[in-house]
Amino acid sequence: MHAFAFNTTQSLIHEPGASRRLVELCRDRGAQRVFLVTDPGLVSTGLLDPVLAGFGGQSVAIETCTEVIADPPDTIVKAAVTQAEAMSADLIVGFGGGSSMDVAKVVALLASPDCDQTLEDLYGVGNARGRRLPLIQVPTTAGTGSEVTPISIITTGATTKSGIVSPILLPDLAVLDPDLTLGLPPHVTAATGIDAMVHAIEAYTSKIRKNPVSDMLARRALELLGHNVVTAVKDGHNREARSAMLLGAFLAGQAFANAPVAAVHALAYPLGGHFHIPHGLSNSLVLPPVLRFNAPQAAPLYAELAPLLPGDHPASADGLIKSLENLIAVVELPTRLRDMEIPDDFLPRLAADAMLQERLLVNNPREVTESDALYIYQSVY
């Protein structure tokens, strides 16, 4: 067994209704001024109302940043940092999907009085330093696993995404409240669920930092997600299915935080950057062809994962791929790039941009060239 390290979020609460105790959780950590990062769509659902109501009459002040959008640009991050600094925030909360939680991570670092870095200093692996503010993450979708990863993805410029990767970004507490995901729209449930399954699969086959702990988590995550995603999509108020999905996404996040994702994500990022396709759907679109491309090297590992998914497919790479294609069809996600209004003459640009994701491609079990990426895009056009 090779040497490895494993890092994760310090504490976890998995409890229906736990988000309504957020003020207590903040006060327990000595907070007096809380800065909460979320998005306008979530505010409009009313999910945040009971949480904010809990702060009324308490000794803990709270301000909110509600401007986060999907694929958050660096301008939004900087504005949130300025707002948090203005209130002298002493604890940061990310409340929402992956974008809100990613922004909250960066705010927790840059708004800290101990930080002497700028946002531009942080991009890359291991460049963040110093001590951040206490950080609590409350996911409202079961997909990204951002509540348990040391990664923040920010849009820089018009279309390019850049990652910030550092153990400093690992949150202090993840609050998994399945009640927050009840009634989540079917298409969002489906896309985020497949996203989490990609995390598990890519962690299990990660070339450089695959390890026994991540393997264990990835397998259990894939099993939970695969056996509950259809129920969660078809019956959005099924609390048991929602709980299983939320825990599965968390476990998958733990796995890929330590055994990083690879070519599926590398080819998905340009789809989001150029065409604003939601991240989970971008992953779903390129998942089957990337697995087929990887199969010559990864077939034994794919065969180990195949029996974890529902269905009668064989314990083989082909069995895994067919199981996933069946799930994607059942949850009614699009499967062709042409359906995303992507012009075919843009595929070479996507392939070129995918090659910029070197941080991810080095983890892939098979080397991916630009011509390989173009072939993969073409195969699902």
C-alpha positions in Angstrom: 0.0 0.0 0.0 1.4 3.4 -1.0 1.6 6.3 1.4 -1.3 8.7 1.4 -2.9 11.6 3.4 -6.5 12.2 4.0 -8.2 15.5 5.1 -11.8 16.3 5.5 -14.3 18.7 7.1 -13.9 18.7 10.9 -17.6 18.1 11.9 -20.8 16.9 10.3 -24.5 17.2 11.3 -26.9 15.1 9.3 -30.4 15.9 10.7 -33.7 17.0 9.3 -34.4 20.6 10.3 -30.8 21.2 11.5 -30.5 24.4 9.4 -33.1 26.1 11.7 -30.5 25.8 14.5 -27.9 27.7 12.6 -27.8 30.6 15.0 -27.0 28.1 17.8 -24.3 26.5 15.8 -22.8 29.9 15.1 -23.0 31.0 18.7 -21.4 27.8 19.9 -18.4 28.8 17.8 -18.2 32.2 19.5 -19.6 34.2 16.6 -21.1 37.6 17.0 -21.2 38.8 13.4 -22.2 36.2 10.8 -21.9 36.7 7.0 -24.1 34.3 5.0 -23.5 33.7 1.3 -26.3 32.5 -0.9 -28.1 33.2 -4.3 -31.2 35.1 -5.3 -33.0 32.0 -6.6 -32.7 30.3 -3.2 -33.9 33.5 -1.4 -37.0 33.5 -3.6 -38.0 30.0 -2.5 -38.3 31.1 1.1 -35.9 28.3 2.4 -33.8 31.0 4.0 -36.6 32.6 5.9 -36.7 30.3 8.9 -33.0 30.4 9.2 -32.8 34.2 9.3 -35.8 34.3 11.7 -33.8 32.3 14.1 -31.3 35.2 14.4 -34.0 37.6 15.5 -33.6 38.7 19.1 -30.4 36.8 19.5 -27.0 38.2 20.3 -25.6 37.2 16.9 -25.9 39.7 14.0 -26.2 38.5 10.5 -25.8 40.0 7.0 -26.4 38.2 3.7 -24.8 38.3 0.3 -27.5 37.2 -2.1 -25.8 37.9 -5.4 -24.1 34.6 -6.2 -24.8 33.1 -9.6 -23.9 29.8 -11.2 -20.2 29.7 -12.2 -19.6 32.7 -9.9 -17.3 35.4 -11.5 -14.4 36.9 -9.6 -16.3 40.2 -9.4 -19.0 38.7 -7.2 -16.3 37.1 -4.9 -14.5 40.4 -4.4 -17.8 42.2 -3.7 -18.7 39.6 -1.1 -15.3 39.9 0.6 -15.7 43.7 0.8 -19.2 43.3 2.3 -17.9 40.8 4.9 -15.0 43.0 5.8 -17.3 46.0 6.2 -19.3 44.2 8.9 -16.2 42.8 10.5 -17.6 39.3 10.1 -16.2 36.7 12.4 -17.9 33.6 10.9 -18.9 32.8 7.3 -21.8 30.6 6.2 -22.3 29.2 2.7 -26.0 28.4 2.2 -27.0 26.9 -1.2 -25.5 25.0 -4.0 -21.8 24.6 -4.9 -21.4 28.1 -6.2 -22.5 29.7 -2.9 -20.4 27.4 -0.9 -17.4 27.9 -3.2 -17.7 31.7 -2.8 -18.1 31.3 1.0 -14.8 29.5 1.2 -12.9 32.2 -0.5 -14.6 34.9 1.6 -13.7 33.1 4.8 -10.0 33.4 3.8 -9.8 36.8 2.2 -12.0 38.6 4.8 -9.9 37.3 7.6 -7.8 39.9 9.4 -4.9 37.5 9.1 -5.0 37.3 5.3 -2.5 39.3 3.3 -3.4 37.8 -0.1 -5.5 38.8 -3.0 -7.9 36.6 -4.9 -5.4 36.4 -7.8 -2.8 35.0 -5.4 -4.9 32.0 -4.5 -5.5 30.3 -7.9 -3.8 26.9 -8.2 -2.9 24.2 -5.8 -1.5 25.1 -2.4 -1.2 28.8 -2.9 -3.6 29.9 -0.2 -2.0 30.6 3.2 -2.7 32.0 6.6 -5.8 31.5 8.7 -9.3 31.9 7.6 -12.5 32.8 9.5 -14.6 30.0 10.9 -16.7 28.4 8.1 -20.0 26.5 8.1 -21.5 25.1 4.9 -25.2 24.2 4.5 -25.8 22.5 1.1 -29.3 22.8 -0.4 -28.6 20.3 -3.3 -27.2 16.8 -3.2 -24.4 17.1 -5.7 -21.3 19.2 -5.5 -19.9 18.0 -2.2 -18.4 21.5 -1.7 -19.3 21.3 2.0 -16.5 18.8 2.4 -13.9 19.8 -0.2 -10.9 22.1 -0.1 -11.7 23.4 -3.6 -13.3 26.6 -4.9 -14.0 27.1 -8.6 -14.2 30.7 -9.8 -14.9 32.1 -13.3 -12.1 34.4 -14.4 -12.5 36.5 -17.4 -15.4 35.8 -19.8 -15.4 32.0 -19.9 -12.4 30.5 -18.1 -12.8 28.7 -14.8 -9.9 28.6 -12.3 -9.6 26.5 -9.2 -8.3 27.3 -5.7 -7.2 24.2 -3.9 -5.9 24.3 -0.3 -6.6 22.4 2.9 -7.3 25.9 4.4 -10.6 25.9 2.6 -11.9 22.8 4.3 -15.0 23.9 6.3 -15.3 23.5 10.1 -18.8 22.2 9.9 -21.1 20.7 7.3 -24.8 20.8 8.1 -26.8 18.3 6.0 -30.5 19.1 6.4 -32.5 16.9 3.9 -35.6 19.2 4.5 -33.8 21.8 2.5 -33.8 19.6 -0.6 -37.5 18.5 -0.4 -39.3 19.6 -3.5 -36.1 20.5 -5.4 -37.0 20.5 -9.1 -36.6 17.1 -10.9 -34.1 18.4 -13.4 -31.9 19.9 -10.7 -32.1 16.8 -8.6 -31.1 14.7 -11.6 -28.2 16.8 -12.7 -26.7 17.3 -9.2 -27.2 13.6 -8.5 -25.3 12.5 -11.5 -22.6 15.1 -10.6 -22.1 13.4 -7.3 -21.9 10.0 -8.9 -19.2 11.4 -11.2 -17.3 12.5 -8.1 -17.4 9.0 -6.7 -16.4 7.3 -10.0 -13.5 9.6 -10.7 -12.2 9.5 -7.2 -12.2 5.7 -7.4 -10.1 5.8 -10.6 -8.0 8.8 -9.8 -4.5 8.2 -11.1 -2.3 10.0 -8.6 -3.9 10.0 -5.2 -6.3 7.1 -5.2 -6.3 5.7 -1.6 -8.1 3.1 0.5 -10.2 5.7 2.5 -11.4 7.5 -0.6 -12.1 4.1 -2.3 -14.4 3.1 0.6 -16.2 6.4 0.6 -16.6 6.4 -3.2 -18.1 3.0 -3.3 -20.7 3.7 -0.5 -21.5 7.1 -2.1 -22.1 5.5 -5.6 -24.3 2.9 -4.0 -26.4 5.4 -2.1 -26.7 7.8 -5.1 -27.4 5.1 -7.7 -30.2 3.5 -5.7 -31.9 6.7 -4.7 -31.6 9.2 -7.5 -34.6 8.0 -9.5 -36.8 8.0 -6.4 -35.6 11.5 -5.5 -36.3 12.7 -9.0 -39.7 11.1 -9.3 -40.9 11.8 -5.7 -39.2 15.0 -4.6 -40.7 14.9 -1.1 -39.4 11.5 -0.2 -37.3 12.3 2.8 -35.5 9.0 3.0 -34.3 9.3 -0.6 -33.4 12.9 -0.1 -31.4 12.0 3.0 -29.6 9.2 1.2 -28.7 11.6 -1.7 -27.4 14.3 0.6 -25.2 11.8 2.5 -24.1 10.2 -0.8 -23.0 13.6 -2.2 -21.2 14.3 1.1 -19.3 11.0 1.0 -18.4 11.4 -2.7 -17.1 14.9 -1.8 -14.9 13.4 0.9 -13.6 10.9 -1.7 -12.7 13.3 -4.4 -11.3 15.9 -2.0 -8.5 13.4 -1.5 -8.5 11.5 -4.7 -9.2 14.3 -7.3 -11.5 14.2 -10.3 -10.3 14.0 -13.8 -11.3 14.1 -17.5 -15.1 14.2 -17.0 -14.8 17.4 -15.1 -12.1 18.8 -17.5 -14.4 18.4 -20.5 -17.4 19.6 -18.6 -15.9 22.9 -17.5 -15.8 24.5 -21.0 -19.5 23.6 -21.5 -20.3 25.6 -18.4 -17.9 28.4 -19.2 -19.0 29.1 -22.7 -22.7 28.0 -22.7 -23.6 28.3 -19.0 -24.8 24.7 -18.9 -25.2 23.7 -15.2 -22.2 21.9 -13.9 -24.0 18.6 -13.1 -25.6 18.4 -16.6 -22.2 19.2 -18.2 -20.7 16.3 -16.3 -23.6 14.0 -17.3 -23.3 14.9 -21.0 -19.6 13.8 -21.2 -19.7 11.0 -18.6 -20.4 8.0 -20.8 -17.9 8.8 -23.6 -15.1 9.7 -21.2 -15.7 6.3 -19.4 -15.5 4.5 -22.8 -12.3 6.4 -23.6 -10.8 5.5 -20.2 -11.9 1.8 -20.3 -8.7 0.4 -21.8 -6.8 1.5 -18.6 -9.6 1.6 -16.1 -11.8 -1.4 -17.0 -10.9 -3.5 -13.9 -11.9 -0.6 -11.6 -15.1 0.1 -13.5 -15.9 -3.5 -13.2 -15.6 -3.3 -9.4 -18.1 -0.3 -9.4 -20.7 -1.8 -11.8 -22.4 -4.1 -9.2 -23.0 -1.1 -6.9 -25.6 0.3 -9.3 -29.2 -0.9 -9.9 -29.9 -3.2 -12.8 -28.9 -6.5 -14.3 -25.8 -5.3 -16.2 -22.6 -7.3 -15.9 -19.7 -6.5 -13.6 -17.7 -4.9 -16.3 -16.7 -1.5 -17.7 -19.5 -1.9 -20.2 -21.9 -2.8 -17.5 -21.1 0.3 -15.5 -21.4 2.5 -18.6 -24.8 1.0 -19.6 -26.1 1.3 -16.0 -25.2 5.0 -16.0 -26.7 5.6 -19.4 -29.9 3.9 -18.2 -30.1 6.1 -15.1 -29.4 9.3 -17.2 -32.3 8.3 -19.5 -34.7 7.5 -16.6 -34.1 10.8 -15.0 -34.6 12.5 -18.4 -31.4 14.4 -18.7 -30.3 15.5 -22.2 -27.6 13.3 -23.8 -26.5 15.3 -26.9 -24.5 18.5 -27.2 -26.6 19.6 -30.1 -29.6 19.8 -27.8 -27.7 22.4 -25.8 -27.6 24.7 -28.8 -23.8 24.2 -29.2 -22.7 24.8 -32.8 -20.7 21.9 -34.2 -17.9 24.2 -35.4 -17.4 25.2 -31.8 -16.3 21.7 -30.7 -12.6 22.4 -31.5 -12.7 25.4 -29.2 -14.1 23.2 -26.4 -11.4 20.7 -26.9 -8.7 23.3 -26.7 -10.2 24.8 -23.6 -10.4 21.4 -21.9 -6.6 21.1 -22.3 -6.2 24.1 -20.0 -7.6 21.9 -17.1 -4.2 20.4 -16.4 -5.0 20.2 -12.7 -7.7 17.7 -13.5 -6.3 15.9 -16.5 -3.2 14.6 -14.6 -5.6 12.6 -12.5 -7.2 10.7 -15.4 -6.3 7.0 -15.8 -5.6 7.6 -19.5 -3.8 10.5 -21.1 -6.1 12.8 -22.9 -4.9 14.8 -25.9 -6.7 17.7 -27.6 -7.6 15.4 -30.5 -9.0 12.9 -27.9 -11.1 15.6 -26.3 -12.5 16.6 -29.7 -13.4 13.0 -30.5 -15.2 12.7 -27.2 -17.2 15.9 -27.8 -18.0 14.7 -31.4 -19.2 11.3 -30.1 -22.0 12.9 -28.1 -22.8 15.7 -30.5 
